[in-house]
Amino acid sequence: MIFVIKVTTNKEDKAMDMIIEKIEKKNLPVLSIFRPHGLRGYIFLEASERDLAEEAVFNLRYIKGIIGKTIGYEDVKNMLEPSVAEMKIEKNDIVEMISEPFKKEKAKVIRVDKQKGEAVVTLLEAAIPIPVTVKLDNIKVIRRESEEEKQEKEEAEDTEEDFFNQ
């Protein structure tokens, strides 16, 4: 059974450390303890019985209590397993930054590293084009280079190569 533990907001990590310390000290058979990213004020503790969960968190600082209802794995599955969304960001796309410090700035994609989940972009409104590496989660595509533009660029590059090779 997975128990939901209410803790002081922004003290989740400290509360988890104290719970883990108590579990190890008393050698309690707790199966797991986790705090999903983005969920503030709650920690999940997996144990076979409610008494074990209560003993693990009893009389600890930052712990407000255990919520009465237990939850199953299916309820927390989406918080634990990362969802791999197919990123459709390509080189030369015009993107908009959706997070600080460049929020609402437009940029052009220079390179995309899908393994790392990052893109290297240059800000369009900047006086000097400086490459900036950002996470793919922090940008959204607002304009994509069309196939015609790609062909025109390739033809222009071919013409330049022919000119210099003569």
N, C-alpha and C positions, 0 to 999 in steps of 0.2 A: 504494500500500500504506500502511496505517496502522500505525505502530509504537507500542507501549506503552512509555513511559519511566517507570521507577520513580524517585521523588524522595523527599526527606525530607518526612515528614508536616508539614503546615502551612507549608511553604516552597514550595508549588506556584507561587504568583504570582511570587516572586523568581526561581525557577528558570526560569519561562517568560520573564521579562524578560531574563535572561542568555542564554537560547537565541536569542531574537529578535534581541538585540544582535549575537550571533555570526553569525547567518544574514545580517543586513544588512551586517556588516563584511566577511565573506568572500564575499558575494553568492552564497549557495548557493541552488539551485533547489528549495527546500522549498515544497510547495503550501499547507500549513496547519499550524497548531499550536493546540490547544485543550485546555481543562481544564473538564470538565463540573462543574456545581455539585453538591456533595454527595459527590463521589468524591475521597477524600483519599489522597494519596501517589502519584498517577499523573497523567501528562500524555500526551496523544496527539499524535503528529507524523505528518503525511502527506507522504511523499516517494516518488519513483519507484524509488529503490534504497536498500538497507540502508546502503551506504557513506555516502550523503548524510546519513542520520539519525545514524549514528555520528559523523560529522565535526561535525555540528551540536551534539551533546551531549558530545563528548569533552573530558575534563579540566575540567569545570565543577563549581563548588561546588553542593552539594545534589543532584546527579545521582548515583544509585546504579547505573544501567545501563539497558540496553534489554532488555526481555523477548524471548526468542527467537521466539515465535510472532507473526506479523502477523495483523491482524484486518481485516475488511471493513466497509464503511459500514453494512450491515444490523445488525452487532453493536453499533454505537454510536448508531444512529439514534434510539432511544428516549431517549438522554441529551441529544441535541442539539435535537430538535424538541419543543417544549412540547406536552403533551397537554392539550387543552381539554376538561375534564370539565364536564358540564352541572351547574351548581349549582342545587339545588332549595331554596335558602334564600329565604324571603319575609318581608315585613314582619309583625311581631307574633309570629314564631316564637320559641319558647324554645330557646336554644342553650347548649351547654357549651363553655367555652374549653378548648382542648387544648394550649396552649403558655403559656409564662411571659409575663408576670408574673401573669396571672390564671388560672393552670391550675386546672381543676376548678370554676371559678366558673360559676354559671348567669346568663344574661343574656337580655334581650328585644331583638329586632331592631327598630330604629326605621326604618332605611333601608338599601337594598342598592344598591351601585354595581357592576354586573357588568363594565363596561368596565375599571374599575380593579382589580376583584377584591377589593373591600373592603365591609365592612358597618359601620354605626354601631349600636352596642348600648348599653344601659344595664344595669348590674349589678343583679340583683334583690336581693342581700343588702346592698347599699350603703345607708347612711342617707340620702344625698342622691343622687338620680339624675343622674349625670354621664355625658354621651355619650362613648363611647370608640370610636375607629375601629380596626378589626382586619381583617386579611387573611382572606378566606374560607377559606383553607387552615387557619387556626388555630381554627376553630369547627366544631361539628357539631350538627345539629338533634336535640333530644331530645323536643320536643313541638311539634306544629303546631296552629295555631288551626283548629278545625273549621269547616265551612261554616255550621253552625247558629249558632255564636258570631259569625261574620261578619255573618249576617243580623240577629241580635239587635242588634249594635252599630249597623248601618246604620239599623235601625228606630228605635233610641234617638236617634240623631243627627237623623233626620228629625223625630221628635217634638219634640226640642229646638228645631229650626229653626222648626217650626210655632208653638211656644209663644212664641218671641221675635218672630216676624213679626206676631203679632196685635196 
